[in-house]
């Protein structure tokens, strides 16, 4: 019946279920060095874990549907199919590779171009002209390269389609070509879509971790979104509220400090809780009984940090916060007792006041 900002430590632990014998509304995980080490192995690697690092060798300058080509043909003598007395070279009108992957060349007809490099296509056209033209030499220039390009959109300064270089481009190369992110890197999420798969990573993390700066492939779609990450702190802390991440990596100790720290007069140092909808894969690695996990693949989880122990400060430095995490610090038992005594004292004072007033009236 006492007023309060949230549940007590005992109630949180009781309703979470114990020992795996009963399944409560959420899983309880007590933070220690072993659990934190297990969790660190599952820190999100949104690009590398989904697509692998890749390499420049995975990029081949192959022609594809929609590419526009400029084809020049030389002959060794005058008055050939394509040569005149004034000029031994003929520049054909630009031609686009059609949906079937083919182009049409005079005196050759329809010839497949998609899937070949410009050099390979040159050789194919030369072979097709043998016996028709006089020692033909062909040069294929790519005027518009659609097949070997990526699309960048979202919160970038210059969204659009960007052609890849022959050396192979990394993710940050393409973002830079698009003018960079419009918002701060730590508040920008990068989504990469490739052949039905999707990877998501914070731009600041990509900058700091070269392994996340993977090689791009033709046809990739890159989307940047302004998504400030926040956490919420309430309970027995100095300043309750919602706080933005000031960096791409914030641990629970830093999060509590940003909320002003624990209130010395109210906080239960054994009752510092982190609420999160956690992946079952992570919880299994942390030693949670599989029977307690949600069949949806993500289980409501409460991580418990006992800050009355000195080692908890080392453990807390390894526990990384995530977007939408909630930190709650429960009131100590003495605080609840003080509330009760204050309420009781107010009641007895009112009774004494009423009794005194009645006595004076008599």
N, C-alpha and C positions, 0 to 999 in steps of 0.2 A: 504493500500500500504506500510505500515511501516514494517520493518523486525522484526521478533520476534520468540521465541522458541515455542509458542503455542497460543491458543485462550485466549481471555480476560475473566475476570469473567462474564461480562455481556453476552458475546456470549455463554458461557457454560450454563448459567441459561436460556437464551432465547431458545436455541435449544433443551433443555430438555423438553420443554412444561411446562405449568403452570396450576395449579388448576384442573388438570384432565380433562379439557375441550378439550384439544388437546393432542394427543399422539405424543411425539417427538421421537428422535432416542434413548433415554435412559430415565431412571427414575431419578429424583432428590430427594434426601433425605437429609434434613438438620439434622446434628448431634446435639442432645441434650441429657440430662440425660434420658428421657423417651425412646428415640430410642435406646440408647446404652444398657439400661436394657433389652429391647426386644431382641436385637441382642445377648446379652450374654446368653439368654436362648436357643440359637441355635448354641452354640459353638459345633464343631464336637465331637461326642462321637462314634467313628467308630466301636468299639467292643461292648460295653455295649448296645447301642441303637439297634444294629442289632441282637445280639444273646442273650442278657440278661446276667446277671452275672453267672448263673449256680451254681452248687454246687457239692461237691464230690459224693453226692448220685445219680447224674445223670450218673455216670460212673459205669458200671457193667462189671465185668470180664467175658464176654461171649466169647465163642469160635466162630470162624468164618471160612469162606472159605480161604484156604491157610495156616492155622495154622498147625504146625507140632507137633505131640504128641508122647511122649514116655510112653508106657503103660506097667506096671508091674502087674502080677497076682500071688497071693499066694493061696495055698490050705492048708487045715488043716491037711492033711495026705499024706503019700507017695503014689507014683504010681497012681497019678490022671491024669487028662487031661494035666495039666501043671506042675506037681510036679514029682520028681524022688527021689530015695533013698538018693542021695547026696544033693539035693536042692529042697526046696518046692516052690521056686519062679522061674517064667519064665519072662524074659524080651523080649517083642515082638519088632521086628524091628520098627524104627520110621515110623509113618504113617501120611500122610497129608490129611486134610479134603478136599474133592473134590468139584467141582463146585456145586454139588447138596446138599452140606452140610453134607455128610455122610462119614463114614469110614468103613472098613471091619475088623472084629475080628474073629479069628479061633473059630469054633464051635458056633459062634453067627451069623455070616454073616454080612450083611450091616445094620448099625445102624446110626441113625441121631445123629450128634455131634454139628453142628452149632446151636447157640442160647442157648446152655446150658453152665453152668459154669463147670470147671474141676470136682468139687465135685459132681455135678448133673450127669455128664457123668459117673463117677465112679459107682454111684448107679445104673444107667441104665444097665451098663455092668454086674454088680453083679447079678441083677435080671434076665438078659438074660442067665446067666450061671447056675442059680439054677437048680438042678436036673441033671446037666451035670458034673459040677466040684464039688470037695469036699469042702463045705463051702468056696466058693471063696471070696477073698479080693482083691480089685483092687485099684491101684494108677495111676492117670493120671498126668503126668508132661508136661508142655508146653515147648517144645524145641525152637520153633520159633513162636512168637506171632505176626501175621500179622494183624489180625482183631482188636486188641487193640493197635494200633500204629498210629502215625502221621508222615507225611512227611514234612521235613524242607529243603528248598532250597533257592537259591538266594545268596545274599551277607552275607553269614555266613561262619564261619571258617571250620565247618565240616558238610556239607549238607548230608542228608540221611534220612532213616526211623528210628524212635525212638519208642521204646516200652514204653507204659504208666505204671506208677506204680499203685498199687492197691489203694493207698490213694487218687488218683486223682491228676492231675497236672494242674497248671496254665500256662498261655501263656509264662511267663518269665522263668518258670522251663524248658520248652522245648527249648526255645532259648538258655538258659545257657547250656543245654545238647549238643546242636549243636555247642558249642564253642563261642557263642556270635556273635554279629554283627561285620562285618569286617570294617565298617565305624563308625564314631561317632554317638551316639544315636540320637542327634538332627537332623542329616542328613539322618536318616534311617526310611523308611516307612515300616510298617508291614501289610501285607495283609493276612487275614484269610478267607479261602473258606470252607464252610460247607453246603453240600446238596444243592448246587446251589445258596446259598447266599454268599455275600462277604462283609467283613468289612475291612476298612483301617484306620490305626492310626499311628501317629508318635511314634517311640519307646521311646523317652524321655517323651512324655505325658503318655505312659503306665507305665513307671517307677515312675512318679510323682503322678499319679492318680491310686490308688489301684483298683478302680471300673472298670478301663479299663483292668486290668490284670485278664481276665475272665478264667474260667475253660475250659480246652480243652476236646474234646470228640473224641472217636475213629473215624478214617477216616478223621480227619481234615487235611487240607493242609495249610502250613504256608510258606509264601514267603517274604523274606526281600530284599528290594531294596535301593540302595544308591541314594537318591533323595534330594540334597540340596535345601532347600526352599529359594527363593529370592524375593525381591521386587525392583521396579525401581523408582527412584526419579529424576525429572527434572523440569525445569522452574526456578523460582527465588529462588533457593537454592544455598548454597555455593559450593557443590560438586555434580553435577549430575552424575548418573550412576546406575548400578545394584549392590544391596547389599545383602549378605547372611544373613539369620537369625542367630544371635549369640546364640539364645536360642529357646526353643520350643514355647515361647509366647512373641511376640513383639507388643507393641501398637503403634498407629500412632504418638504419641509424641516422642517415642524413635526412630521411623523410620525417622522422620524429623531431629532429633538431629544427627543421624548417617550421614545424608546428609549434615551436617554442619550448619543446621538451616536456617531460612529465611534470605535472603539478605536484610539488613536494607535499602539499597539505591534503591531497585527495587520491593520488594515483596508487594503484596496486602494481608494484614493480613486477610482480609475477604474472600480471594479466595484460600483457601487451599482445594484441592480436592483429593478424593480417588476414583479411577476408578476400578470397579470390576464387573465380571459377577456373579450376585447374584441369589440365589434360590428364586423362587416366594413365597415359604412358609415363608422364612425369611422376605421378603418385605411386605407380608400381615400382619405379626406380627408388623412390623414397621409402619403400617398405610398407606401404599401406596394403591391408588385406584386400585382394581383388574382389571379395564378396561385398565389400563396402562401397565399391565404385558404381557410378551411375551407368546404365546401359547406353546413354546418349553419347558417351565418349568424353564428357567433361563433367567433373564432380564439384559441387560447392565445397570449398575447403577453407578451414581456419588454421593458419599457422600460429603456433603459440611460442612467444619469446619470453623467457624468464630473465628480466633485466636486474633481478636482485643478485644474480651470479656474475662475477667479474668476467668470466669467459664469454658471457652473452654478447659483450661488446665486440669481440672478435668474430663471433658467429654472425652478428648483425651486419658487419661490413661485407660479408659474402652473399647476403640475401638481397638480390636485385629486385627492385620494384618494377611493376608493369603497369601499363595504361589501365585506368579505372580501378586500381587496387584501393582497398579501404583499410585504414589503420584505426583501431579502436583500443583505447586504454580504459580499463575498468576501474571503478572506484574501489578503494580498499575497504575491508570489513569495518575498520574503525570509523571511516567516513559515514557508512550506513548507520552505525551505532550512534554516532554524533547527531545524525539527522533525527533518529528516533528519540534520543534524549531531548533534543531541542523541541521537537513536536510535543513530547510529553510534558516538558517544562512549560510550554505555552498553554497547554490544556490545564495544568494544575494552577498556573497563575490566574487564568480566567476564573477557575472555580474559587480560588482564594478571594479574588476581587468581588465575586458575586456574594460570597459568604460575608465579607466585611461590610459590603453595602447593606445587606439584610440586617446585620447586627446593629449598625448605626441607626437604621430605620426603626428598630425596636426600641 
